[in-house]
Amino acid sequence: MMILRKMKTLGGLESFRMEMEYEITEEHPRIFKKVILRYFFKFEGDSPRDKIEKAVNLSQNGYCGVSTMFRKFLEEFSYEIIFE
């Protein structure tokens, strides 16, 4: 959201939420083995898709320490952007 604020793309944003789908190992200690993050955006009128995609990609590939950590130890890690 900080990146989107700096890009001045929050005008018309009605809602935002994130969901996480995951799988964990069966053996203990149980740890994540697969994570899929989903970003949901809903805008009033046209959504600035290109700016949203750029901001999420910047976050995921450059600024988010958790995502960097996930990439290092998970079997599968991905994210997607959904416009409602």
PyMOL Python script that loads the backbone (N, CA, C, O; Angstrom):
from pymol import cmd

cmd.read_pdbstr("""\
ATOM      1  N   MET A   1       0.821  -1.183   0.000  1.00  0.00           N
ATOM      2  CA  MET A   1       0.000   0.000   0.000  1.00  0.00           C
ATOM      3  C   MET A   1       0.869   1.254   0.000  1.00  0.00           C
ATOM      4  O   MET A   1       0.482   2.275  -0.568  1.00  0.00           O
ATOM      5  N   MET A   2       2.041   1.185   0.632  1.00  0.00           N
ATOM      6  CA  MET A   2       2.932   2.345   0.634  1.00  0.00           C
ATOM      7  C   MET A   2       3.365   2.697  -0.787  1.00  0.00           C
ATOM      8  O   MET A   2       3.418   3.872  -1.148  1.00  0.00           O
ATOM      9  N   ILE A   3       3.671   1.697  -1.580  1.00  0.00           N
ATOM     10  CA  ILE A   3       4.079   1.942  -2.965  1.00  0.00           C
ATOM     11  C   ILE A   3       2.929   2.555  -3.745  1.00  0.00           C
ATOM     12  O   ILE A   3       3.132   3.498  -4.510  1.00  0.00           O
ATOM     13  N   LEU A   4       1.728   2.033  -3.562  1.00  0.00           N
ATOM     14  CA  LEU A   4       0.566   2.571  -4.264  1.00  0.00           C
ATOM     15  C   LEU A   4       0.282   4.010  -3.848  1.00  0.00           C
ATOM     16  O   LEU A   4      -0.102   4.835  -4.676  1.00  0.00           O
ATOM     17  N   ARG A   5       0.472   4.307  -2.568  1.00  0.00           N
ATOM     18  CA  ARG A   5       0.297   5.674  -2.094  1.00  0.00           C
ATOM     19  C   ARG A   5       1.281   6.616  -2.781  1.00  0.00           C
ATOM     20  O   ARG A   5       0.912   7.701  -3.232  1.00  0.00           O
ATOM     21  N   LYS A   6       2.531   6.185  -2.853  1.00  0.00           N
ATOM     22  CA  LYS A   6       3.550   7.007  -3.511  1.00  0.00           C
ATOM     23  C   LYS A   6       3.252   7.193  -5.000  1.00  0.00           C
ATOM     24  O   LYS A   6       3.574   8.232  -5.578  1.00  0.00           O
ATOM     25  N   MET A   7       2.636   6.180  -5.617  1.00  0.00           N
ATOM     26  CA  MET A   7       2.284   6.255  -7.033  1.00  0.00           C
ATOM     27  C   MET A   7       0.979   7.019  -7.251  1.00  0.00           C
ATOM     28  O   MET A   7       0.561   7.239  -8.388  1.00  0.00           O
ATOM     29  N   LYS A   8       0.344   7.417  -6.158  1.00  0.00           N
ATOM     30  CA  LYS A   8      -0.935   8.148  -6.195  1.00  0.00           C
ATOM     31  C   LYS A   8      -1.990   7.380  -6.984  1.00  0.00           C
ATOM     32  O   LYS A   8      -2.646   7.922  -7.874  1.00  0.00           O
ATOM     33  N   THR A   9      -2.135   6.102  -6.633  1.00  0.00           N
ATOM     34  CA  THR A   9      -3.089   5.237  -7.322  1.00  0.00           C
ATOM     35  C   THR A   9      -4.217   4.756  -6.426  1.00  0.00           C
ATOM     36  O   THR A   9      -4.936   3.829  -6.797  1.00  0.00           O
ATOM     37  N   LEU A  10      -4.390   5.350  -5.272  1.00  0.00           N
ATOM     38  CA  LEU A  10      -5.425   4.864  -4.363  1.00  0.00           C
ATOM     39  C   LEU A  10      -6.771   5.561  -4.560  1.00  0.00           C
ATOM     40  O   LEU A  10      -7.760   5.177  -3.936  1.00  0.00           O
ATOM     41  N   GLY A  11      -6.819   6.568  -5.410  1.00  0.00           N
ATOM     42  CA  GLY A  11      -8.099   7.218  -5.700  1.00  0.00           C
ATOM     43  C   GLY A  11      -9.050   6.235  -6.355  1.00  0.00           C
ATOM     44  O   GLY A  11      -8.682   5.571  -7.324  1.00  0.00           O
ATOM     45  N   GLY A  12     -10.251   6.133  -5.846  1.00  0.00           N
ATOM     46  CA  GLY A  12     -11.230   5.205  -6.391  1.00  0.00           C
ATOM     47  C   GLY A  12     -11.137   3.795  -5.833  1.00  0.00           C
ATOM     48  O   GLY A  12     -11.936   2.933  -6.201  1.00  0.00           O
ATOM     49  N   LEU A  13     -10.175   3.543  -4.949  1.00  0.00           N
ATOM     50  CA  LEU A  13     -10.059   2.212  -4.358  1.00  0.00           C
ATOM     51  C   LEU A  13     -11.202   1.994  -3.379  1.00  0.00           C
ATOM     52  O   LEU A  13     -11.334   2.716  -2.391  1.00  0.00           O
ATOM     53  N   GLU A  14     -12.023   0.996  -3.660  1.00  0.00           N
ATOM     54  CA  GLU A  14     -13.144   0.665  -2.780  1.00  0.00           C
ATOM     55  C   GLU A  14     -12.749  -0.362  -1.734  1.00  0.00           C
ATOM     56  O   GLU A  14     -13.147  -0.263  -0.573  1.00  0.00           O
ATOM     57  N   SER A  15     -11.966  -1.347  -2.147  1.00  0.00           N
ATOM     58  CA  SER A  15     -11.564  -2.365  -1.177  1.00  0.00           C
ATOM     59  C   SER A  15     -10.284  -3.056  -1.637  1.00  0.00           C
ATOM     60  O   SER A  15      -9.962  -3.122  -2.823  1.00  0.00           O
ATOM     61  N   PHE A  16      -9.583  -3.561  -0.645  1.00  0.00           N
ATOM     62  CA  PHE A  16      -8.367  -4.330  -0.867  1.00  0.00           C
ATOM     63  C   PHE A  16      -8.325  -5.418   0.191  1.00  0.00           C
ATOM     64  O   PHE A  16      -8.642  -5.184   1.357  1.00  0.00           O
ATOM     65  N   ARG A  17      -7.927  -6.612  -0.233  1.00  0.00           N
ATOM     66  CA  ARG A  17      -7.707  -7.694   0.725  1.00  0.00           C
ATOM     67  C   ARG A  17      -6.688  -8.652   0.138  1.00  0.00           C
ATOM     68  O   ARG A  17      -6.463  -8.698  -1.071  1.00  0.00           O
ATOM     69  N   MET A  18      -6.084  -9.408   1.029  1.00  0.00           N
ATOM     70  CA  MET A  18      -5.155 -10.455   0.609  1.00  0.00           C
ATOM     71  C   MET A  18      -5.624 -11.773   1.202  1.00  0.00           C
ATOM     72  O   MET A  18      -6.142 -11.823   2.318  1.00  0.00           O
ATOM     73  N   GLU A  19      -5.435 -12.828   0.440  1.00  0.00           N
ATOM     74  CA  GLU A  19      -5.712 -14.176   0.915  1.00  0.00           C
ATOM     75  C   GLU A  19      -4.474 -15.016   0.667  1.00  0.00           C
ATOM     76  O   GLU A  19      -3.695 -14.753  -0.250  1.00  0.00           O
ATOM     77  N   MET A  20      -4.307 -16.028   1.498  1.00  0.00           N
ATOM     78  CA  MET A  20      -3.165 -16.920   1.358  1.00  0.00           C
ATOM     79  C   MET A  20      -3.666 -18.358   1.315  1.00  0.00           C
ATOM     80  O   MET A  20      -4.369 -18.813   2.218  1.00  0.00           O
ATOM     81  N   GLU A  21      -3.299 -19.054   0.269  1.00  0.00           N
ATOM     82  CA  GLU A  21      -3.554 -20.495   0.167  1.00  0.00           C
ATOM     83  C   GLU A  21      -2.223 -21.175   0.479  1.00  0.00           C
ATOM     84  O   GLU A  21      -1.169 -20.736   0.020  1.00  0.00           O
ATOM     85  N   TYR A  22      -2.282 -22.241   1.256  1.00  0.00           N
ATOM     86  CA  TYR A  22      -1.022 -22.861   1.652  1.00  0.00           C
ATOM     87  C   TYR A  22      -1.180 -24.356   1.878  1.00  0.00           C
ATOM     88  O   TYR A  22      -2.282 -24.864   2.081  1.00  0.00           O
ATOM     89  N   GLU A  23      -0.050 -25.039   1.837  1.00  0.00           N
ATOM     90  CA  GLU A  23       0.046 -26.438   2.228  1.00  0.00           C
ATOM     91  C   GLU A  23       1.170 -26.523   3.243  1.00  0.00           C
ATOM     92  O   GLU A  23       2.174 -25.819   3.136  1.00  0.00           O
ATOM     93  N   ILE A  24       0.991 -27.394   4.233  1.00  0.00           N
ATOM     94  CA  ILE A  24       2.032 -27.588   5.229  1.00  0.00           C
ATOM     95  C   ILE A  24       2.439 -29.063   5.249  1.00  0.00           C
ATOM     96  O   ILE A  24       1.701 -29.937   4.796  1.00  0.00           O
ATOM     97  N   THR A  25       3.601 -29.305   5.773  1.00  0.00           N
ATOM     98  CA  THR A  25       4.111 -30.674   5.822  1.00  0.00           C
ATOM     99  C   THR A  25       3.316 -31.497   6.835  1.00  0.00           C
ATOM    100  O   THR A  25       2.714 -30.950   7.759  1.00  0.00           O
ATOM    101  N   GLU A  26       3.322 -32.796   6.653  1.00  0.00           N
ATOM    102  CA  GLU A  26       2.622 -33.701   7.560  1.00  0.00           C
ATOM    103  C   GLU A  26       3.430 -33.968   8.830  1.00  0.00           C
ATOM    104  O   GLU A  26       2.872 -34.128   9.915  1.00  0.00           O
ATOM    105  N   GLU A  27       4.746 -34.012   8.675  1.00  0.00           N
ATOM    106  CA  GLU A  27       5.604 -34.351   9.815  1.00  0.00           C
ATOM    107  C   GLU A  27       5.872 -33.109  10.669  1.00  0.00           C
ATOM    108  O   GLU A  27       5.773 -31.973  10.205  1.00  0.00           O
ATOM    109  N   HIS A  28       6.206 -33.363  11.901  1.00  0.00           N
ATOM    110  CA  HIS A  28       6.507 -32.274  12.839  1.00  0.00           C
ATOM    111  C   HIS A  28       7.997 -31.984  12.835  1.00  0.00           C
ATOM    112  O   HIS A  28       8.783 -32.924  12.716  1.00  0.00           O
ATOM    113  N   PRO A  29       8.417 -30.775  12.954  1.00  0.00           N
ATOM    114  CA  PRO A  29       7.569 -29.596  13.062  1.00  0.00           C
ATOM    115  C   PRO A  29       6.910 -29.297  11.715  1.00  0.00           C
ATOM    116  O   PRO A  29       7.564 -29.342  10.673  1.00  0.00           O
ATOM    117  N   ARG A  30       5.622 -28.995  11.745  1.00  0.00           N
ATOM    118  CA  ARG A  30       4.873 -28.731  10.522  1.00  0.00           C
ATOM    119  C   ARG A  30       5.239 -27.340  10.006  1.00  0.00           C
ATOM    120  O   ARG A  30       5.098 -26.338  10.708  1.00  0.00           O
ATOM    121  N   ILE A  31       5.708 -27.309   8.778  1.00  0.00           N
ATOM    122  CA  ILE A  31       6.105 -26.038   8.179  1.00  0.00           C
ATOM    123  C   ILE A  31       5.430 -25.870   6.819  1.00  0.00           C
ATOM    124  O   ILE A  31       4.951 -26.835   6.224  1.00  0.00           O
ATOM    125  N   PHE A  32       5.402 -24.641   6.346  1.00  0.00           N
ATOM    126  CA  PHE A  32       4.840 -24.377   5.021  1.00  0.00           C
ATOM    127  C   PHE A  32       5.698 -25.039   3.961  1.00  0.00           C
ATOM    128  O   PHE A  32       6.926 -25.045   4.045  1.00  0.00           O
ATOM    129  N   LYS A  33       5.020 -25.604   2.946  1.00  0.00           N
ATOM    130  CA  LYS A  33       5.757 -26.094   1.781  1.00  0.00           C
ATOM    131  C   LYS A  33       5.268 -25.426   0.500  1.00  0.00           C
ATOM    132  O   LYS A  33       5.984 -25.420  -0.502  1.00  0.00           O
ATOM    133  N   LYS A  34       4.060 -24.863   0.514  1.00  0.00           N
ATOM    134  CA  LYS A  34       3.507 -24.172  -0.656  1.00  0.00           C
ATOM    135  C   LYS A  34       2.710 -22.972  -0.170  1.00  0.00           C
ATOM    136  O   LYS A  34       1.932 -23.082   0.777  1.00  0.00           O
ATOM    137  N   VAL A  35       2.903 -21.828  -0.816  1.00  0.00           N
ATOM    138  CA  VAL A  35       2.130 -20.630  -0.488  1.00  0.00           C
ATOM    139  C   VAL A  35       1.762 -19.915  -1.782  1.00  0.00           C
ATOM    140  O   VAL A  35       2.607 -19.712  -2.653  1.00  0.00           O
ATOM    141  N   ILE A  36       0.506 -19.540  -1.896  1.00  0.00           N
ATOM    142  CA  ILE A  36       0.028 -18.691  -2.990  1.00  0.00           C
ATOM    143  C   ILE A  36      -0.646 -17.492  -2.348  1.00  0.00           C
ATOM    144  O   ILE A  36      -1.600 -17.642  -1.585  1.00  0.00           O
ATOM    145  N   LEU A  37      -0.151 -16.307  -2.656  1.00  0.00           N
ATOM    146  CA  LEU A  37      -0.760 -15.073  -2.170  1.00  0.00           C
ATOM    147  C   LEU A  37      -1.672 -14.523  -3.249  1.00  0.00           C
ATOM    148  O   LEU A  37      -1.337 -14.544  -4.433  1.00  0.00           O
ATOM    149  N   ARG A  38      -2.818 -14.037  -2.835  1.00  0.00           N
ATOM    150  CA  ARG A  38      -3.763 -13.415  -3.778  1.00  0.00           C
ATOM    151  C   ARG A  38      -4.085 -12.011  -3.288  1.00  0.00           C
ATOM    152  O   ARG A  38      -4.509 -11.805  -2.151  1.00  0.00           O
ATOM    153  N   TYR A  39      -3.870 -11.055  -4.179  1.00  0.00           N
ATOM    154  CA  TYR A  39      -4.182  -9.649  -3.903  1.00  0.00           C
ATOM    155  C   TYR A  39      -5.488  -9.325  -4.617  1.00  0.00           C
ATOM    156  O   TYR A  39      -5.595  -9.492  -5.832  1.00  0.00           O
ATOM    157  N   PHE A  40      -6.468  -8.869  -3.871  1.00  0.00           N
ATOM    158  CA  PHE A  40      -7.766  -8.515  -4.442  1.00  0.00           C
ATOM    159  C   PHE A  40      -7.948  -6.999  -4.370  1.00  0.00           C
ATOM    160  O   PHE A  40      -7.854  -6.405  -3.296  1.00  0.00           O
ATOM    161  N   PHE A  41      -8.207  -6.381  -5.521  1.00  0.00           N
ATOM    162  CA  PHE A  41      -8.443  -4.942  -5.594  1.00  0.00           C
ATOM    163  C   PHE A  41      -9.806  -4.690  -6.223  1.00  0.00           C
ATOM    164  O   PHE A  41     -10.187  -5.339  -7.197  1.00  0.00           O
ATOM    165  N   LYS A  42     -10.528  -3.743  -5.652  1.00  0.00           N
ATOM    166  CA  LYS A  42     -11.796  -3.310  -6.241  1.00  0.00           C
ATOM    167  C   LYS A  42     -11.772  -1.794  -6.296  1.00  0.00           C
ATOM    168  O   LYS A  42     -11.579  -1.125  -5.280  1.00  0.00           O
ATOM    169  N   PHE A  43     -11.969  -1.260  -7.490  1.00  0.00           N
ATOM    170  CA  PHE A  43     -11.971   0.179  -7.708  1.00  0.00           C
ATOM    171  C   PHE A  43     -13.333   0.634  -8.199  1.00  0.00           C
ATOM    172  O   PHE A  43     -14.059  -0.106  -8.863  1.00  0.00           O
ATOM    173  N   GLU A  44     -13.656   1.862  -7.857  1.00  0.00           N
ATOM    174  CA  GLU A  44     -14.835   2.508  -8.436  1.00  0.00           C
ATOM    175  C   GLU A  44     -14.405   2.991  -9.813  1.00  0.00           C
ATOM    176  O   GLU A  44     -13.452   3.763  -9.924  1.00  0.00           O
ATOM    177  N   GLY A  45     -15.080   2.557 -10.845  1.00  0.00           N
ATOM    178  CA  GLY A  45     -14.680   2.919 -12.210  1.00  0.00           C
ATOM    179  C   GLY A  45     -13.505   2.077 -12.675  1.00  0.00           C
ATOM    180  O   GLY A  45     -13.299   0.955 -12.213  1.00  0.00           O
ATOM    181  N   ASP A  46     -12.745   2.640 -13.595  1.00  0.00           N
ATOM    182  CA  ASP A  46     -11.599   1.917 -14.158  1.00  0.00           C
ATOM    183  C   ASP A  46     -10.483   1.786 -13.130  1.00  0.00           C
ATOM    184  O   ASP A  46     -10.176   2.730 -12.402  1.00  0.00           O
ATOM    185  N   SER A  47      -9.889   0.614 -13.084  1.00  0.00           N
ATOM    186  CA  SER A  47      -8.770   0.392 -12.165  1.00  0.00           C
ATOM    187  C   SER A  47      -7.459   0.659 -12.897  1.00  0.00           C
ATOM    188  O   SER A  47      -7.334   0.338 -14.079  1.00  0.00           O
ATOM    189  N   PRO A  48      -6.485   1.240 -12.208  1.00  0.00           N
ATOM    190  CA  PRO A  48      -5.172   1.489 -12.809  1.00  0.00           C
ATOM    191  C   PRO A  48      -4.329   0.212 -12.812  1.00  0.00           C
ATOM    192  O   PRO A  48      -3.323   0.123 -12.109  1.00  0.00           O
ATOM    193  N   ARG A  49      -4.746  -0.767 -13.603  1.00  0.00           N
ATOM    194  CA  ARG A  49      -4.145  -2.105 -13.586  1.00  0.00           C
ATOM    195  C   ARG A  49      -2.634  -2.088 -13.741  1.00  0.00           C
ATOM    196  O   ARG A  49      -1.926  -2.785 -13.014  1.00  0.00           O
ATOM    197  N   ASP A  50      -2.140  -1.303 -14.673  1.00  0.00           N
ATOM    198  CA  ASP A  50      -0.689  -1.297 -14.904  1.00  0.00           C
ATOM    199  C   ASP A  50       0.080  -0.826 -13.675  1.00  0.00           C
ATOM    200  O   ASP A  50       1.128  -1.384 -13.349  1.00  0.00           O
ATOM    201  N   LYS A  51      -0.429   0.193 -12.993  1.00  0.00           N
ATOM    202  CA  LYS A  51       0.245   0.697 -11.792  1.00  0.00           C
ATOM    203  C   LYS A  51       0.123  -0.289 -10.623  1.00  0.00           C
ATOM    204  O   LYS A  51       1.064  -0.464  -9.849  1.00  0.00           O
ATOM    205  N   ILE A  52      -1.033  -0.923 -10.506  1.00  0.00           N
ATOM    206  CA  ILE A  52      -1.227  -1.925  -9.445  1.00  0.00           C
ATOM    207  C   ILE A  52      -0.259  -3.087  -9.663  1.00  0.00           C
ATOM    208  O   ILE A  52       0.424  -3.514  -8.732  1.00  0.00           O
ATOM    209  N   GLU A  53      -0.203  -3.589 -10.877  1.00  0.00           N
ATOM    210  CA  GLU A  53       0.699  -4.704 -11.186  1.00  0.00           C
ATOM    211  C   GLU A  53       2.152  -4.318 -10.931  1.00  0.00           C
ATOM    212  O   GLU A  53       2.918  -5.113 -10.386  1.00  0.00           O
ATOM    213  N   LYS A  54       2.535  -3.109 -11.320  1.00  0.00           N
ATOM    214  CA  LYS A  54       3.901  -2.650 -11.090  1.00  0.00           C
ATOM    215  C   LYS A  54       4.210  -2.588  -9.594  1.00  0.00           C
ATOM    216  O   LYS A  54       5.271  -3.035  -9.159  1.00  0.00           O
ATOM    217  N   ALA A  55       3.284  -2.034  -8.807  1.00  0.00           N
ATOM    218  CA  ALA A  55       3.493  -1.894  -7.366  1.00  0.00           C
ATOM    219  C   ALA A  55       3.599  -3.257  -6.678  1.00  0.00           C
ATOM    220  O   ALA A  55       4.479  -3.462  -5.842  1.00  0.00           O
ATOM    221  N   VAL A  56       2.716  -4.178  -7.022  1.00  0.00           N
ATOM    222  CA  VAL A  56       2.761  -5.512  -6.408  1.00  0.00           C
ATOM    223  C   VAL A  56       4.046  -6.229  -6.809  1.00  0.00           C
ATOM    224  O   VAL A  56       4.692  -6.855  -5.968  1.00  0.00           O
ATOM    225  N   ASN A  57       4.420  -6.146  -8.073  1.00  0.00           N
ATOM    226  CA  ASN A  57       5.660  -6.784  -8.525  1.00  0.00           C
ATOM    227  C   ASN A  57       6.878  -6.186  -7.825  1.00  0.00           C
ATOM    228  O   ASN A  57       7.780  -6.922  -7.425  1.00  0.00           O
ATOM    229  N   LEU A  58       6.917  -4.867  -7.673  1.00  0.00           N
ATOM    230  CA  LEU A  58       8.011  -4.230  -6.938  1.00  0.00           C
ATOM    231  C   LEU A  58       8.067  -4.734  -5.503  1.00  0.00           C
ATOM    232  O   LEU A  58       9.136  -5.054  -4.983  1.00  0.00           O
ATOM    233  N   SER A  59       6.912  -4.798  -4.880  1.00  0.00           N
ATOM    234  CA  SER A  59       6.849  -5.271  -3.502  1.00  0.00           C
ATOM    235  C   SER A  59       7.354  -6.708  -3.398  1.00  0.00           C
ATOM    236  O   SER A  59       8.206  -7.016  -2.564  1.00  0.00           O
ATOM    237  N   GLN A  60       6.833  -7.570  -4.238  1.00  0.00           N
ATOM    238  CA  GLN A  60       7.173  -8.990  -4.165  1.00  0.00           C
ATOM    239  C   GLN A  60       8.620  -9.281  -4.541  1.00  0.00           C
ATOM    240  O   GLN A  60       9.242 -10.177  -3.969  1.00  0.00           O
ATOM    241  N   ASN A  61       9.150  -8.543  -5.482  1.00  0.00           N
ATOM    242  CA  ASN A  61      10.477  -8.858  -6.003  1.00  0.00           C
ATOM    243  C   ASN A  61      11.593  -7.964  -5.469  1.00  0.00           C
ATOM    244  O   ASN A  61      12.758  -8.158  -5.816  1.00  0.00           O
ATOM    245  N   GLY A  62      11.250  -6.991  -4.631  1.00  0.00           N
ATOM    246  CA  GLY A  62      12.300  -6.115  -4.171  1.00  0.00           C
ATOM    247  C   GLY A  62      12.235  -5.670  -2.730  1.00  0.00           C
ATOM    248  O   GLY A  62      13.268  -5.382  -2.125  1.00  0.00           O
ATOM    249  N   TYR A  63      11.052  -5.610  -2.172  1.00  0.00           N
ATOM    250  CA  TYR A  63      10.915  -5.006  -0.853  1.00  0.00           C
ATOM    251  C   TYR A  63      10.389  -5.934   0.241  1.00  0.00           C
ATOM    252  O   TYR A  63      10.653  -5.696   1.420  1.00  0.00           O
ATOM    253  N   CYS A  64       9.670  -6.960  -0.112  1.00  0.00           N
ATOM    254  CA  CYS A  64       9.021  -7.802   0.896  1.00  0.00           C
ATOM    255  C   CYS A  64       9.980  -8.888   1.401  1.00  0.00           C
ATOM    256  O   CYS A  64      10.293  -9.839   0.684  1.00  0.00           O
ATOM    257  N   GLY A  65      10.434  -8.731   2.633  1.00  0.00           N
ATOM    258  CA  GLY A  65      11.348  -9.699   3.226  1.00  0.00           C
ATOM    259  C   GLY A  65      10.724 -11.064   3.428  1.00  0.00           C
ATOM    260  O   GLY A  65      11.403 -12.084   3.313  1.00  0.00           O
ATOM    261  N   VAL A  66       9.430 -11.090   3.728  1.00  0.00           N
ATOM    262  CA  VAL A  66       8.748 -12.374   3.936  1.00  0.00           C
ATOM    263  C   VAL A  66       8.714 -13.160   2.627  1.00  0.00           C
ATOM    264  O   VAL A  66       8.985 -14.361   2.616  1.00  0.00           O
ATOM    265  N   SER A  67       8.383 -12.494   1.535  1.00  0.00           N
ATOM    266  CA  SER A  67       8.352 -13.183   0.237  1.00  0.00           C
ATOM    267  C   SER A  67       9.738 -13.677  -0.151  1.00  0.00           C
ATOM    268  O   SER A  67       9.875 -14.774  -0.691  1.00  0.00           O
ATOM    269  N   THR A  68      10.760 -12.884   0.117  1.00  0.00           N
ATOM    270  CA  THR A  68      12.131 -13.310  -0.162  1.00  0.00           C
ATOM    271  C   THR A  68      12.473 -14.558   0.640  1.00  0.00           C
ATOM    272  O   THR A  68      13.085 -15.490   0.120  1.00  0.00           O
ATOM    273  N   MET A  69      12.078 -14.572   1.897  1.00  0.00           N
ATOM    274  CA  MET A  69      12.326 -15.724   2.745  1.00  0.00           C
ATOM    275  C   MET A  69      11.551 -16.951   2.227  1.00  0.00           C
ATOM    276  O   MET A  69      12.104 -18.049   2.155  1.00  0.00           O
ATOM    277  N   PHE A  70      10.279 -16.761   1.869  1.00  0.00           N
ATOM    278  CA  PHE A  70       9.486 -17.864   1.335  1.00  0.00           C
ATOM    279  C   PHE A  70      10.153 -18.461   0.104  1.00  0.00           C
ATOM    280  O   PHE A  70      10.229 -19.684  -0.016  1.00  0.00           O
ATOM    281  N   ARG A  71      10.636 -17.631  -0.812  1.00  0.00           N
ATOM    282  CA  ARG A  71      11.261 -18.133  -2.034  1.00  0.00           C
ATOM    283  C   ARG A  71      12.457 -19.021  -1.737  1.00  0.00           C
ATOM    284  O   ARG A  71      12.760 -19.937  -2.502  1.00  0.00           O
ATOM    285  N   LYS A  72      13.134 -18.756  -0.634  1.00  0.00           N
ATOM    286  CA  LYS A  72      14.344 -19.507  -0.313  1.00  0.00           C
ATOM    287  C   LYS A  72      14.066 -20.897   0.239  1.00  0.00           C
ATOM    288  O   LYS A  72      14.882 -21.802   0.060  1.00  0.00           O
ATOM    289  N   PHE A  73      12.927 -21.089   0.911  1.00  0.00           N
ATOM    290  CA  PHE A  73      12.730 -22.399   1.538  1.00  0.00           C
ATOM    291  C   PHE A  73      11.464 -23.141   1.137  1.00  0.00           C
ATOM    292  O   PHE A  73      11.312 -24.308   1.500  1.00  0.00           O
ATOM    293  N   LEU A  74      10.563 -22.525   0.416  1.00  0.00           N
ATOM    294  CA  LEU A  74       9.338 -23.230   0.013  1.00  0.00           C
ATOM    295  C   LEU A  74       9.544 -24.017  -1.276  1.00  0.00           C
ATOM    296  O   LEU A  74      10.342 -23.637  -2.133  1.00  0.00           O
ATOM    297  N   GLU A  75       8.820 -25.105  -1.393  1.00  0.00           N
ATOM    298  CA  GLU A  75       8.816 -25.862  -2.649  1.00  0.00           C
ATOM    299  C   GLU A  75       8.154 -25.035  -3.745  1.00  0.00           C
ATOM    300  O   GLU A  75       8.571 -25.072  -4.903  1.00  0.00           O
ATOM    301  N   GLU A  76       7.107 -24.280  -3.363  1.00  0.00           N
ATOM    302  CA  GLU A  76       6.374 -23.474  -4.340  1.00  0.00           C
ATOM    303  C   GLU A  76       5.896 -22.197  -3.673  1.00  0.00           C
ATOM    304  O   GLU A  76       5.300 -22.235  -2.597  1.00  0.00           O
ATOM    305  N   PHE A  77       6.160 -21.060  -4.319  1.00  0.00           N
ATOM    306  CA  PHE A  77       5.676 -19.773  -3.854  1.00  0.00           C
ATOM    307  C   PHE A  77       5.276 -18.940  -5.060  1.00  0.00           C
ATOM    308  O   PHE A  77       6.049 -18.794  -6.007  1.00  0.00           O
ATOM    309  N   SER A  78       4.071 -18.397  -5.023  1.00  0.00           N
ATOM    310  CA  SER A  78       3.615 -17.550  -6.114  1.00  0.00           C
ATOM    311  C   SER A  78       2.594 -16.545  -5.600  1.00  0.00           C
ATOM    312  O   SER A  78       2.145 -16.623  -4.457  1.00  0.00           O
ATOM    313  N   TYR A  79       2.241 -15.611  -6.456  1.00  0.00           N
ATOM    314  CA  TYR A  79       1.228 -14.618  -6.108  1.00  0.00           C
ATOM    315  C   TYR A  79       0.447 -14.244  -7.364  1.00  0.00           C
ATOM    316  O   TYR A  79       0.919 -14.420  -8.487  1.00  0.00           O
ATOM    317  N   GLU A  80      -0.745 -13.730  -7.146  1.00  0.00           N
ATOM    318  CA  GLU A  80      -1.547 -13.271  -8.261  1.00  0.00           C
ATOM    319  C   GLU A  80      -2.354 -12.055  -7.849  1.00  0.00           C
ATOM    320  O   GLU A  80      -2.641 -11.848  -6.670  1.00  0.00           O
ATOM    321  N   ILE A  81      -2.715 -11.257  -8.839  1.00  0.00           N
ATOM    322  CA  ILE A  81      -3.483 -10.041  -8.619  1.00  0.00           C
ATOM    323  C   ILE A  81      -4.846 -10.235  -9.256  1.00  0.00           C
ATOM    324  O   ILE A  81      -4.952 -10.625 -10.418  1.00  0.00           O
ATOM    325  N   ILE A  82      -5.893  -9.958  -8.480  1.00  0.00           N
ATOM    326  CA  ILE A  82      -7.256 -10.158  -8.971  1.00  0.00           C
ATOM    327  C   ILE A  82      -7.998  -8.826  -8.844  1.00  0.00           C
ATOM    328  O   ILE A  82      -8.023  -8.211  -7.777  1.00  0.00           O
ATOM    329  N   PHE A  83      -8.598  -8.397  -9.949  1.00  0.00           N
ATOM    330  CA  PHE A  83      -9.398  -7.184  -9.962  1.00  0.00           C
ATOM    331  C   PHE A  83     -10.862  -7.576  -9.931  1.00  0.00           C
ATOM    332  O   PHE A  83     -11.341  -8.325 -10.782  1.00  0.00           O
ATOM    333  N   GLU A  84     -11.552  -7.063  -8.946  1.00  0.00           N
ATOM    334  CA  GLU A  84     -12.967  -7.428  -8.784  1.00  0.00           C
ATOM    335  C   GLU A  84     -13.870  -6.367  -9.371  1.00  0.00           C
ATOM    336  O   GLU A  84     -15.093  -6.503  -9.326  1.00  0.00           O
TER     337      GLU A  84
END
""", "prot")
cmd.dss("prot")
cmd.show_as("cartoon", "prot")
cmd.util.cbc("prot")
cmd.orient("prot")
